[in-house]
Amino acid sequence: MLLEMDQSEVIHLIESPEDLKIKVSEAMQVLHEAASGSEVGDQLGSLWRTALIGKAGQPDNGQEQAPML
């Protein structure tokens, strides 16, 4: 998804952590839907849950960086 974006949009995401987090979440959802039911899908689902709730089941307080794709 990032490769398809204009340079100005990428710069905006670099400057806006909350918007970057939203974009990464959207990308994770697309990957999760594309791989549903497969072993890869199960692994992505695990990553997706980790990204949503943070490490060790603790809610994400916004201070940790989102997983890199």
N, C-alpha and C positions, 0 to 999 in steps of 0.2 A: 504494500500500500504506500509506503514512504517513497518508493521509486517512482510512483505515478504522480506524486505531488509536485506542485510548483515550488521553486526554491523559497519564495516568500512564505508559503505555508509551513515549510519545514523550519524556517527561522522562527516563525511565530511559535511553533511547538517547542522549540528549544528554549524560548523565552517564557513560556507559559506551562509550568509543570502540570497544572490541572488539566489543560487541554491535551497535553501529551498523554497523560494517564487515560483520558477518555479515548483518544485515538488508539492507544495500545489495547484497551479493553475491546474496542470495536474489532480490531484485527484478531484478537484472541477468539472472539465470538465467531468470526468468519471461519477461522481454522478449525474450531471445535465443531461447527456445523458441517464442514466439509469432510471431516474425518470421523463422524459419528459411527459408532458400532465397530470400529477397527481397533487394533492394539494401539495405533498411533492416536486414535481418538481418545482412548482411555488415558494415555499419557498427557495429551493436551487438556483433558478434563481435569486431571490432577493439577497441572500447572494453572489452569483457570481458577480452580478453587483456592489454590495457594495465593494467587494474585489478589483474589477478592477478600480473603480473610487474613492475610498476612502469615507470617511464620508462627509455627507452634499453636495455631488456632486463635491467635490474638488478633483482634480487629486492627486493620491497617490504620495507623494514626497519621498517614500522609507524609511521614518523615523518611520512609524507606523508598528506594527507587523502584520503579516498575521493572519487571523482568524484560530483558532485551530480547528481541526476536531475531 
